[in-house]
Amino acid sequence: MTDVAKPCLIEYIININHFISFFIPLFKVFTKNIEFRSILYLLYTRINIIVLDALITSKTRLKLLLKFFLNPANTSYLRGLASEFSESTNAVRVELNRLEEANMLESFFEGNKKFFKVNTQHPLFGDIQAIMLKYIGLDTIIDKVLSNIGNLEEVHLIGDLAEGKNANSIDLLIKGDINEEYLQKAIKRVENTIDRKINYTLDDKKINDLSNKNLSLKIFSNNR
């Protein structure tokens, strides 16, 4: 297989994703069966994961895409990434170089350390970030839970995923005057779809006190 970091192959992934996404709203219009809709979302999530895993055969590359594209505030350097991924520096270096050569990552120096960050001006940045959101199930949480809760002000992703580390749980910090009983029921339904546990904290003060933007990613706002 040719190098997935090349723009043509990234575009191939994006085109497949757009093709799948096109049919979801149609099914929502033509079926009122809630259980059937849930099955469709489950299939949709699984297909996204299968497509991504099949095309990006390098697990190191997939980890790097998640690290930098999910939360653009994340930065890191070679040895830090190798330690975080539990992989050799050579394996990580090869993938970093490929992504940098494709202009998907930028680099800068702090002292003698070369740091990397995502190039948010790359024409495919938005599409790749959307795929990362789907890969971990955040798009489903936004569509099936957050968009249907009244008086919701902000929701931030925190914890390991906000730092670009793959995890079995999604940690959310929520601000707003909401019906917590409804929230818990909605979360339980979505957990079965995305195969990740969803933890949440209702705390306006914690959101207001967020100072380190690297540790959080705003995924919902009623002002957006």
N, C-alpha and C positions, 0 to 999 in steps of 0.2 A: 504493500500500500504506500502511496506517495505521502509526503509530509502533510499532516493535517493542519499544521500551522500556516500553510500557504492560504492566501485569501480565497482562492477558488474552492477549496475544500470546506473552509469555514462557511462560505456562501452556500455550499451544497447542504450543509446541516441546517442553515437558516431557512432555505427554501423548503426543505422537508417539514420543518417546524411550522412555517406559514401555511403549508398545504393542510396539515393536520388541524391547525387552529381555525381554518376557514369553516370547517364542518361543525365545530362545537356549537356556535350560535344557532345554526340551522336546526340541530337536534333539540336545542332548548325551546325553539319556537314550535316545532312539530310534535313534541311529546310533553305531556303534563305529568307523567309518571315520575315521582320523586326518586323511587328506587332505581328506575332505569337511568335517570340522569346521573345518579351516583355511580352506577356501573360505567357509564360513559366517561365520567371524570377519572375514574380509576384506570380505565384503559388508556385514556389520554396521557395520564401521568406516566404509566408504564411504558408507553410507546416513546415518549420523550427520553426516558432513561435508557431504553434499549438502543434507540438511534444514536444517542450521544456516546454510549459505551462502545457500540459497534464501530463508529467512525473514528473515535479518539481512542486508539488501542493503547496508547501510552498513558498509564495511570498517573505518572508524574506530570504530564501535560495537563491532564484533567484537574489535578490538584492545583496547578498553577492558575488555570483559568478560574477556578472557584476562589482561590486566594485573592486574586487581583480584580476580577470583573464583578464579583458579587458586591463588594464594598470598595469603591474607588479610592477611599481614604487609606486603604492598607498599603504599606510599603514593607519591603524586607530585603535582605541581602543573602548571598549564596549560602554561606554556612548556616545562617539562621533557618533558611528554608530546608536545607538538607537535614538538619536536626529535627525540625518540625515534622517533616515527611518520613523520617527514619530511612533515608535513602542516601546513596553516595553523592558527594559533591559533583563528581563527573556526570552522573545521570541528570542531576538538576541543572548543571551548567549547560549541557547540550540543549535542553528544552528552553531554558531562559534565552539562550542565544538565538534559537529559532524564532521565538516570539518577538524578540527585540528586532531581529532582521526583518520580520514582517511588519514592523512598526506598530505592533500591538502593545508592546511594553516600552517604557522610557526608562532611562537610568540617570542617576546623579550620585555624586560622591559626598560622603560625610567623613572627613578625615581620610583614612586609607580604605574605607569600605565603600563598595559600589552597591548602591541601593536600586531597587526596581519598583516601578509603579505602573499602573495601567495608563495607556494613552487614551484619554476620554474624547480626544478629537478624531480618533480613527473612525471612518465611516461605518464600521461594523460594530462599534462599541455598544450601542443601544440594543442591537439584536442579540449580541452574545450575552450581555447582561440579562436580557429577558430569558434566554435559554437557561442561564444559571439559576434564575428565580424559579423556573419551572422544574429544573432538575431537583431542587430541594423541597419543592412543594409550596413555596411562598405565594405563587400566583393563585393557587387554589385557596389558600387561607384568605387572601385579599378578596377574591371573588365570592367565596361561599360563606365567609364569616364577617370580615371587617366591613365590607360594603353594605351589609344588611343590619348593622347595629346603629341605632339612633344615638345622637348626642356623643358620638365618638370624635375626639379631637385629634389625637396623634397616636401612632403606634411605632415603636422602635424595635428593631431586631438587635438583641444583645447576646453576649456569650460567645461560644466558639464559632458559630456560623458567621457572626458579625466580623470576626477576625479572619474569616476565610478558611476556617478549619471544618472539614466535613464532620458531622455529628449526627447521632441518632435522635436528638431532640432539638426543638426549636424554642428559643427563649424570647419572649416578647415582653416589652414594657409598655403599658397601656395608660393613656390619659383620657378621661371623659366620664360623664355620668351615665353609666350603662346598666342594663339588666344583666347581672352576673349569672343568674340562673340560665338565661337564654344563651349567654356566651359559652357556658360550660357544655350545654347540650350541642351547640354548633361545633365546638372544638372536638367533641367526642366523635361526631359524624365524620369530620375531616381527617382525624387521626387515622381512621380505618382506610381512608383513601390514599394518603401519602406515606403511610408506614413510618411515621415519625411521631414521637410524643411531643405535644405542645405544652410548654409551661408558660404561664403568664403572671405578671405582677401589675396590679392596679395601683399606681402611685404617681400622682401629678408632680409631687415635689422632686422625685427622682429624675423625671424627664426634664424638669426645669433646671436641675443641677448637673445635667450631662455636660461634661467639660471636655472629655477626651473623645473626639469624634471618631477615632479609630475603633472604639469599643462599641459603637452603636451605628445603626443604619436606619434612617427613617423610611418606613415602607408604606405608611399611610398618613394622610393629613386631610382634614376637611377643608383646608385652604388651597389644596392643589388643584 
